[in-house]
């Protein structure tokens, strides 16, 4: 308890020091999620199971929300009022999930806090800070890109060393980990979570003004995704890399040369040892595609068992095993359908889908944010992203916040004309 008390004191101190800049504390929480996997959260809090074992970043977010409620409740109330339908939907989902999980004793309350409750709070905190503030939006984008760059570089170092280098003892407690594990995830909870981070961050590169930095990061993110051996990630990151180069603000000849360099680099990559693992997975997926087919067939045969209420969070793992599946359902929606019921899974993921749709109807000065939000929504449908404690939930909801934030300056006040040039310049600096 002493270690947990010390961490809570640190969280409250940071939340209070950042009381006028809650975005900074929220971005620190995102960094903690990325740099400290859930498997190693107990190193900071002294607890790894139960509600006290929620991720250290979750404690920080809860502290930030508590301070903001005491200091500036109007700011949070404004965002809640603007998205009251979303808040009501998420509150209903959380209440149902908590009730069924507690009554059925599946032990998924920590998952509920880490992947559903806290990420939704991060969404509200980010929106509170970046609505109509392009500089804050740029700061959030820079943080996501920096974290992605650090993780991609570290994953490549891990590949070069042939081992994880950090948190090996903690990952050894995971059922999927083995001594000859050759898929690298930097400091995240799984290779697929690293792949998700890089795929979400890559579209945000389109707004960088320095072409050299932009294209260097494209190459870094592509290399980092390859060593995760995520087939979906590799295909998606390749498409996104081409899109970023084409949409870059660099001169046409620079973009053409960059596309040629990207093609040549891809050919060299495919002929090197770094791509051997993912190439082997394309050749022999070790039954992965068949497992997903079995999961959909299993869902089609059993959906009548959980049309409204589910079996409690994390129950989908046991339910799938009893159904004869060798893996999980490998799809966050299917797993939530079992855990909280099809109806409330539709409410939860439907709310996210509406935010993605809203992002595409907004004129945002943050290039790539809408694509990032879309990618963040789609990728959890390809694996158990939101059904396991990881940074996936935080990444998803931060990306959604960047996609739907309001950036337009108010036009009503008389001073709007005088402020417009400064606002225009601020918006242009985001590009």
Phi and psi in degrees as a GROMACS rama.xvg file:
@    title "Ramachandran Plot"
@    xaxis  label "Phi"
@    yaxis  label "Psi"
@TYPE xy
-63.0358  -41.8992  UNK-2
-65.9425  -41.7348  UNK-3
-63.7572  -41.7934  UNK-4
-61.0669  -40.8278  UNK-5
-64.6228  -39.8665  UNK-6
-67.3842  -41.3274  UNK-7
-62.8065  -39.0697  UNK-8
-63.5151  -41.9609  UNK-9
-63.2982  -40.6174  UNK-10
-64.3381  -45.346  UNK-11
-64.9941  -38.2064  UNK-12
-63.172  -48.2347  UNK-13
-63.1168  -42.6328  UNK-14
-61.3889  -37.2602  UNK-15
-73.5851  -41.775  UNK-16
-63.9525  -31.5099  UNK-17
-99.6588  24.1075  UNK-18
-62.463  -28.3573  UNK-19
-92.6588  -5.49562  UNK-20
-135.254  65.5256  UNK-21
-62.3551  -24.1589  UNK-22
-61.7347  -40.2395  UNK-23
-61.6001  -44.1049  UNK-24
-66.0923  -36.0933  UNK-25
-67.0576  -38.9796  UNK-26
-69.3955  -32.1365  UNK-27
-62.9241  -41.3228  UNK-28
-62.1957  -40.5799  UNK-29
-61.5267  -41.318  UNK-30
-63.5998  -40.687  UNK-31
-62.4686  -40.5712  UNK-32
-60.7057  -40.3631  UNK-33
-76.0709  -37.6429  UNK-34
-89.7242  -16.7275  UNK-35
-125.719  106.814  UNK-36
-66.8798  158.574  UNK-37
-58.5757  -32.1565  UNK-38
-61.5523  -25.1534  UNK-39
-111.538  8.3275  UNK-40
-57.9994  -31.7379  UNK-41
-63.3141  -19.1606  UNK-42
-64.3181  -27.5373  UNK-43
-97.4885  -29.8911  UNK-44
-108.805  -17.0676  UNK-45
81.9572  -0.525374  UNK-46
-130.539  137.628  UNK-47
-124.412  -6.20266  UNK-48
-132.325  161.558  UNK-49
73.3348  -179.169  UNK-50
-63.8272  -31.6593  UNK-51
-70.3759  -13.8594  UNK-52
-93.0679  15.7399  UNK-53
-62.4671  160.356  UNK-54
-62.0375  145.981  UNK-55
-53.6809  -36.0494  UNK-56
-64.7214  -31.564  UNK-57
-65.8337  -40.8593  UNK-58
-60.2207  -39.6755  UNK-59
-65.4214  -44.5212  UNK-60
-62.2959  -43.2348  UNK-61
-61.1851  -37.7278  UNK-62
-66.2944  -41.8328  UNK-63
-63.0479  -44.6331  UNK-64
-61.6134  -43.3459  UNK-65
-60.1316  -43.574  UNK-66
-66.2852  -40.6225  UNK-67
-67.135  -36.0057  UNK-68
-63.3223  -36.4573  UNK-69
-78.6806  -37.8557  UNK-70
-89.3224  -47.5987  UNK-71
-138.693  64.0308  UNK-72
-61.9729  -25.2188  UNK-73
-64.7788  -34.2499  UNK-74
-65.1077  -47.8311  UNK-75
-66.9532  -38.9795  UNK-76
-62.3205  -34.976  UNK-77
-63.5552  -46.2815  UNK-78
-67.1893  -40.6214  UNK-79
-62.0954  -42.7086  UNK-80
-64.3956  -36.5994  UNK-81
-68.4689  -26.941  UNK-82
-127.947  45.7528  UNK-83
-61.5285  -36.7705  UNK-84
-63.1539  -38.385  UNK-85
-67.364  -45.4227  UNK-86
-62.8066  -41.696  UNK-87
-63.5061  -43.8704  UNK-88
-62.4711  -46.0649  UNK-89
-68.398  -37.3638  UNK-90
-62.3859  -41.1916  UNK-91
-63.4648  -44.4546  UNK-92
-62.1499  -45.3273  UNK-93
-62.9954  -42.8218  UNK-94
-63.0312  -45.401  UNK-95
-65.5924  -43.7599  UNK-96
-63.5299  -42.6321  UNK-97
-65.0089  -42.1596  UNK-98
-64.5787  -49.7109  UNK-99
-67.4071  -38.7113  UNK-100
-64.9814  -42.3361  UNK-101
-68.2208  -44.8037  UNK-102
-67.8745  -37.612  UNK-103
-90.2636  -6.00743  UNK-104
62.6109  39.9304  UNK-105
-84.854  -8.83401  UNK-106
73.9557  28.0425  UNK-107
-103.645  17.3621  UNK-108
-66.8963  -36.4876  UNK-109
-64.6322  -38.5051  UNK-110
-61.4762  -41.3731  UNK-111
-59.5104  -44.8545  UNK-112
-67.9799  -47.842  UNK-113
-70.6425  -35.4875  UNK-114
-110.361  -18.2349  UNK-115
-114.373  -57.9085  UNK-116
-69.1957  -56.6421  UNK-117
-63.9702  -44.5129  UNK-118
-58.4078  -37.3805  UNK-119
-65.0781  -37.8018  UNK-120
-65.2455  -37.6124  UNK-121
-62.8287  -38.7944  UNK-122
-56.6293  -47.236  UNK-123
-66.4002  -41.112  UNK-124
-65.1154  -42.2079  UNK-125
-64.1519  -45.4155  UNK-126
-62.606  -38.4316  UNK-127
-56.7334  -33.6686  UNK-128
-92.1643  -34.294  UNK-129
-103.425  -8.3999  UNK-130
-57.2363  122.813  UNK-131
60.7868  25.9509  UNK-132
-136.136  87.0335  UNK-133
-59.5247  -33.2509  UNK-134
-64.8137  -40.7566  UNK-135
-66.0337  -38.1262  UNK-136
-62.9937  -40.5135  UNK-137
-65.1205  -37.3998  UNK-138
-65.1667  -39.8571  UNK-139
-65.3984  -42.7903  UNK-140
-60.9374  -44.4108  UNK-141
-60.4988  -39.1255  UNK-142
-64.2298  -45.4738  UNK-143
-61.2923  -44.1613  UNK-144
-65.8347  -39.6221  UNK-145
-64.7434  -44.1274  UNK-146
-63.3858  -41.1408  UNK-147
-64.1213  -41.4376  UNK-148
-65.0468  -43.6111  UNK-149
-62.3308  -44.8068  UNK-150
-68.2725  -40.3546  UNK-151
-63.0626  -44.3648  UNK-152
-63.7348  -42.0053  UNK-153
-67.9368  -36.171  UNK-154
-62.7996  -38.0452  UNK-155
-67.9279  -35.6191  UNK-156
-64.8392  -41.9768  UNK-157
-60.0774  -44.2937  UNK-158
-60.4523  -43.0531  UNK-159
-63.2282  -38.6884  UNK-160
-80.6177  -19.7488  UNK-161
76.3772  20.4717  UNK-162
-157.249  170.132  UNK-163
-74.9774  -29.0906  UNK-164
74.1338  -40.1884  UNK-165
-126.129  145.456  UNK-166
63.948  23.7682  UNK-167
-61.8379  -41.8815  UNK-168
-63.3422  -37.1167  UNK-169
-72.4517  -40.8967  UNK-170
-67.4543  -24.9768  UNK-171
-63.1695  -17.5842  UNK-172
-80.4704  -8.92294  UNK-173
-85.2388  141.04  UNK-174
-65.7515  -25.486  UNK-175
-86.8721  -10.4626  UNK-176
-85.2429  140.226  UNK-177
-140.888  168.206  UNK-178
-64.1092  -33.6927  UNK-179
-96.1132  24.9354  UNK-180
-61.8586  123.964  UNK-181
-121.717  24.3722  UNK-182
-113.611  129.829  UNK-183
-109.237  144.449  UNK-184
-135.571  16.3826  UNK-185
55.0847  -121.82  UNK-186
-108.429  15.6694  UNK-187
-92.4332  175.078  UNK-188
-80.7626  -14.4411  UNK-189
-162.34  159.568  UNK-190
-59.4027  -34.4298  UNK-191
-68.8009  -30.537  UNK-192
-69.9556  -38.5964  UNK-193
-63.3792  -42.6811  UNK-194
-59.0746  -41.1763  UNK-195
-63.3485  -44.6348  UNK-196
-57.4182  -46.8575  UNK-197
-69.6663  -37.6637  UNK-198
-69.3854  -33.5701  UNK-199
-72.7219  -38.4041  UNK-200
-74.3345  -33.111  UNK-201
-55.846  -45.4234  UNK-202
-61.2844  -26.9354  UNK-203
-69.0449  -15.3732  UNK-204
-68.3046  -19.5079  UNK-205
-63.4309  -22.0516  UNK-206
-90.2776  -4.73625  UNK-207
-70.6904  140.997  UNK-208
-86.4136  -28.7009  UNK-209
-87.1468  110.268  UNK-210
-62.0799  -37.3117  UNK-211
-61.9548  -45.8699  UNK-212
-65.3498  -42.1521  UNK-213
-59.0538  -50.7037  UNK-214
-73.4364  -30.54  UNK-215
-64.8527  -41.4534  UNK-216
-69.5396  -34.7042  UNK-217
-57.4721  -48.4348  UNK-218
-62.521  -40.6878  UNK-219
-64.3161  -44.4016  UNK-220
-66.5288  -37.8047  UNK-221
-63.9394  -46.6978  UNK-222
-61.8617  -41.157  UNK-223
-64.2816  -36.457  UNK-224
-69.5047  -36.8673  UNK-225
-60.7312  -41.4683  UNK-226
-75.1599  -10.0908  UNK-227
-76.5233  -18.6011  UNK-228
60.9437  29.3349  UNK-229
-86.6275  115.187  UNK-230
-66.6329  -43.903  UNK-231
-61.4582  -42.9728  UNK-232
-63.1165  -42.2396  UNK-233
-64.2048  -45.3065  UNK-234
-63.2377  -45.9734  UNK-235
-67.2778  -41.6546  UNK-236
-67.6997  -31.113  UNK-237
-65.7931  -44.7998  UNK-238
-62.9609  -44.2976  UNK-239
-66.1287  -35.8331  UNK-240
-61.8368  -44.8274  UNK-241
-63.4984  -42.147  UNK-242
-61.646  -42.697  UNK-243
-62.9821  -44.1745  UNK-244
-63.5763  -43.5752  UNK-245
-65.3399  -39.5426  UNK-246
-86.3002  0.17239  UNK-247
-60.5989  154.015  UNK-248
-85.9372  4.06793  UNK-249
-67.6069  157.867  UNK-250
-57.3506  157.117  UNK-251
-57.5876  -41.3099  UNK-252
-67.9051  -32.1253  UNK-253
-68.6878  -40.712  UNK-254
-64.94  -39.2793  UNK-255
-63.6486  -45.2928  UNK-256
-63.4124  -36.3458  UNK-257
-66.9959  -39.6167  UNK-258
-63.4379  -40.411  UNK-259
-63.8723  -43.0346  UNK-260
-64.1386  -37.9415  UNK-261
-64.4943  -41.7182  UNK-262
-64.9611  -44.7  UNK-263
-64.2532  -39.6521  UNK-264
-65.568  -36.6774  UNK-265
-64.4076  -42.7605  UNK-266
-62.2652  -42.5064  UNK-267
-65.8634  -37.9905  UNK-268
-63.0913  -43.2652  UNK-269
-65.5814  -26.677  UNK-270
-90.587  1.22655  UNK-271
-103.301  170.91  UNK-272
-69.5895  -21.9188  UNK-273
-65.0611  -27.9367  UNK-274
-95.9254  2.44748  UNK-275
-62.2627  -41.6335  UNK-276
-65.0268  -47.1382  UNK-277
-71.1347  -32.7782  UNK-278
-63.4607  -38.5123  UNK-279
-65.9696  -34.1488  UNK-280
-71.4185  -30.9663  UNK-281
-69.7194  -34.3195  UNK-282
-75.414  -45.2694  UNK-283
-137.753  103.844  UNK-284
-84.0126  9.00758  UNK-285
56.3372  34.9379  UNK-286
83.8726  8.62964  UNK-287
-63.8184  -46.0343  UNK-288
-64.4911  -40.4526  UNK-289
-63.9468  -36.3089  UNK-290
-64.3664  -38.6837  UNK-291
-68.4306  -37.8721  UNK-292
-63.2077  -42.4559  UNK-293
-62.5316  -36.3465  UNK-294
-64.5903  -44.0038  UNK-295
-65.9613  -38.6064  UNK-296
-65.4217  -41.2052  UNK-297
-61.3425  -43.301  UNK-298
-63.8545  -42.6335  UNK-299
-62.5546  -29.8586  UNK-300
-85.6536  -20.2273  UNK-301
-120.754  1.91469  UNK-302
-59.8706  -24.49  UNK-303
-65.5512  -15.0873  UNK-304
-77.4656  -16.8551  UNK-305
-147.229  52.8929  UNK-306
-69.1995  -33.1969  UNK-307
-116.301  -60.9367  UNK-308
-104.145  145.361  UNK-309
-100.171  -165.577  UNK-310
-98.87  6.3029  UNK-311
99.8432  143.005  UNK-312
-57.6302  138.797  UNK-313
79.837  -5.88007  UNK-314
-67.4698  -22.1298  UNK-315
-62.2869  -30.532  UNK-316
-63.8089  -49.6515  UNK-317
-67.5867  -40.1682  UNK-318
-61.7486  -42.5118  UNK-319
-65.6625  -40.3745  UNK-320
-64.5204  -41.1788  UNK-321
-65.9956  -26.5958  UNK-322
-82.5736  1.55979  UNK-323
92.7834  4.47102  UNK-324
-77.2933  143.879  UNK-325
-87.5366  -12.5737  UNK-326
-131.363  -177.842  UNK-327
-74.1814  -179.906  UNK-328
-71.2756  -10.1172  UNK-329
54.3316  34.4841  UNK-330
-159.703  120.053  UNK-331
-61.0884  -37.9633  UNK-332
-65.1477  -47.1174  UNK-333
-60.7387  -39.5147  UNK-334
-68.942  -38.418  UNK-335
-70.7593  -31.3349  UNK-336
-60.6185  -41.02  UNK-337
-70.1755  -40.9465  UNK-338
-74.6901  -44.1286  UNK-339
-119.474  0.767015  UNK-340
98.6277  147.799  UNK-341
-61.263  -42.1469  UNK-342
-58.0327  -49.2928  UNK-343
-78.0558  -24.6842  UNK-344
-65.3742  -39.8893  UNK-345
-63.7224  -38.3458  UNK-346
-64.0215  -45.5013  UNK-347
-66.2868  -53.596  UNK-348
-75.8101  -26.8634  UNK-349
-63.7686  -38.0105  UNK-350
-62.4495  -41.615  UNK-351
-64.3338  -42.5045  UNK-352
-62.6909  -38.7654  UNK-353
-63.6972  -35.8638  UNK-354
-67.255  -39.0772  UNK-355
-62.1642  -44.7925  UNK-356
-61.6669  -40.2151  UNK-357
-63.0012  -39.336  UNK-358
-58.2318  -37.0889  UNK-359
-78.5712  -9.71206  UNK-360
-97.7217  -6.55451  UNK-361
-95.268  149.528  UNK-362
-96.1261  98.1672  UNK-363
-102.92  138.417  UNK-364
-82.9488  3.36336  UNK-365
-102.103  93.6726  UNK-366
-58.3149  138.536  UNK-367
86.7326  -9.28359  UNK-368
-66.1771  -38.0759  UNK-369
-67.169  -40.3343  UNK-370
-65.7083  -41.894  UNK-371
-60.4097  -42.0544  UNK-372
-63.7939  -39.8889  UNK-373
-65.0089  -45.4522  UNK-374
-61.8817  -41.8548  UNK-375
-63.3862  -31.8136  UNK-376
-77.0882  -39.7019  UNK-377
-74.6967  -43.5001  UNK-378
-59.1257  -38.6538  UNK-379
-61.0808  -15.1566  UNK-380
-79.2227  -3.44709  UNK-381
-106.737  -4.64389  UNK-382
-162.437  -177.182  UNK-383
-83.7334  41.2236  UNK-384
-52.4527  -50.7226  UNK-385
-94.9649  2.5995  UNK-386
-105.132  10.9166  UNK-387
-140.557  147.573  UNK-388
-70.7289  114.435  UNK-389
-161.894  -177.633  UNK-390
-77.5367  -1.40644  UNK-391
-58.2642  -43.7369  UNK-392
-62.6387  -44.1259  UNK-393
-63.8743  -42.8796  UNK-394
-61.1349  -43.8376  UNK-395
-58.7514  -51.9356  UNK-396
-76.3648  -28.4068  UNK-397
-67.8458  -41.4755  UNK-398
-63.0008  -40.8531  UNK-399
-63.4258  -38.6085  UNK-400
-64.1056  -42.69  UNK-401
-63.5757  -32.6135  UNK-402
-75.2186  -32.2671  UNK-403
-107.84  -0.428066  UNK-404
-60.6535  145.967  UNK-405
-86.2268  128.027  UNK-406
-117.787  -11.4972  UNK-407
-69.6042  138.06  UNK-408
-77.8651  141.586  UNK-409
-59.5208  140.65  UNK-410
-103.977  -5.79634  UNK-411
-77.627  -44.202  UNK-412
-62.1007  147.917  UNK-413
-60.5738  -28.0214  UNK-414
-78.3465  -3.23086  UNK-415
-58.2408  -37.0008  UNK-416
-64.6105  -38.7711  UNK-417
-70.6316  -32.893  UNK-418
-83.381  -15.7295  UNK-419
-58.048  -44.9927  UNK-420
-59.1179  -43.5648  UNK-421
-63.2457  -40.788  UNK-422
-63.9579  -42.2569  UNK-423
-61.6327  -43.2129  UNK-424
-64.0144  -38.74  UNK-425
-63.2135  -40.9167  UNK-426
-66.3683  -39.2816  UNK-427
-66.5802  -29.5214  UNK-428
-68.3564  -17.7372  UNK-429
-74.0811  -19.9798  UNK-430
